[in-house]
Amino acid sequence: MTTYNKVLVPIDVFANEHTKVVKKALELAGSPDKLSLIYVAYPQTNFEPYGLFLERDFSEEVREQATSKLQDIAREHGIPGEQLHVAIGSAAEEIHEAAKKIGTDLIVMGTHGQSGVQLLLGSTANSVLHGIECDLLAVKV
């Protein structure tokens, strides 16, 4: 079995579906020191997909809340605090960028993959898959 040394785990800190994904990543990595967690939020200047613009950007408030939740998850699983990342932007693009920066050899992410063309993988996981140079494990949540 391949040993993975740098595992990136994109999670949604505002949903309660991350536990199964983090546990699977820990199982594959063998140590919390090999894991990095990332949460990506869309810029909070408009409501997607409606294009309704807000009077101000709430991205920093979202970043602060996500960072706090990510720290709680990391503490629960023994993941070092310096291996936590919160980004604002396109999920796939930010995950690609983080994976390259960290030198990731495996991305472990949850997927619903419930409907349409994305039936097998899920739209975010599918977008991440295209453009990475490492392995991807999609965990059904």
C-alpha positions, 0 to 999 in steps of 0.5 A: 500500500502506498504511504502518503506523507502530505494529505490535504483534506478539504472540508466544510466546517459548517456541515457536520459531515467532516468526521468520516472524511478526516478519519479516513484521511488519518487512517491513510496518513497514519499520523495527524502530523501528515494532514492539512485541513482546508476550508474554502468559502466563496467571496461574500460580496454576492449571493451565488447564484443569484448575483444579489450584491451586498453592501459590504464584503463579509469574507473576513467574518466568514474567514474568522468563523471558519478558522475557529471551527477548523481549529476545533476540528484539528484539536479533536483529531490532533492535527497541528494548528499550522496545518490549517488553511482557510481560503476565499475563492473558487473551491477547486482553484484554492484546493489546487493552489494549496495542494501545490504549495504543501506538496500534497500527495493525496487529497481526501474529500467528501462527496455527495455525488447524488445527481446529474452528470456528477452522479459518480463524483460530485461537482466540487470533487470532479472539479478538483480532480481535473488539474491535480498532480496527486491522488484523490480519494472521494469519501461518500458522505 
